[in-house]
Amino acid sequence: MTNHTAHLHEIFSAIQGEGPLLGTRQIFARFCGCNLNCRFCDTEASLGRSEYCRVERVAGERNFNRLLNPLAVEAVLEALVALNKSSHHSIALTGGEPLLQVDFLIEALPKIQTQLPIYLETNGTLPQALEKITKYLNFIAMDIKLPSATTAGDHFAEHREFLAIAKRAAPVFVKIVVTSETSTDELLHAFSIVAEIDPALEVILQPVTIHAHLDESLVPEARQVLKWQELGLKQLKSVRVIPQTHKLMGQL
């Protein structure tokens, strides 16, 4: 059997700051690399391949070891087991885009799942990769990337296929980051994709979070977000507005 390795940026314990599992304690494994280049990206350090992965030694203490990339499955599993001496809800696979390293996940997830449920955070554009690991996933947090927010055009076809697979695999919710440049038409298109798959699926509108490389003018006005939520609720049963609360709390 092939022993696969992966490039990770960091492994640490923190509070989930987005979506329906807001406030739960998770272990985060942040994978390197992404197939998109979103204008509002808040994890730019993970877009390339880091020479080292920083691994928290004690959950929540923010003291890190550095491990040389790429990491073998057993090294990742060892880091997770060490952190899970504290109580965690699940392990969040995040990035970057974890599905770019799907061969590693195929090998690693059966072992990781013996320790914790698996929560995948994904940009929702790689349906074929998702199909390979669906049996190992317990939760899926899927983004719909609006054309105004990316530099790579329209991904609606990939999102539709991805969401259909995710819906069959595990509990899934959809997150849509909105900015002052979000158009009503593109947002309606996103809502229609979710409604087509299942109008009961939860959609989270996440107003963009300001960071060092993002202009404050991209933050949407509150009244505009309310209008977008109303439009979503005409097609869907649940559209919630939740900002990145971990940023408000100063969490990683």
Summary of the structure (lengths in Angstrom):
residues: 252
radius of gyration: 17.6
end to end distance: 35.6
largest distance: 55.6
contacts: 860
relative contact order: 0.16
helix: 35%
strand: 24%
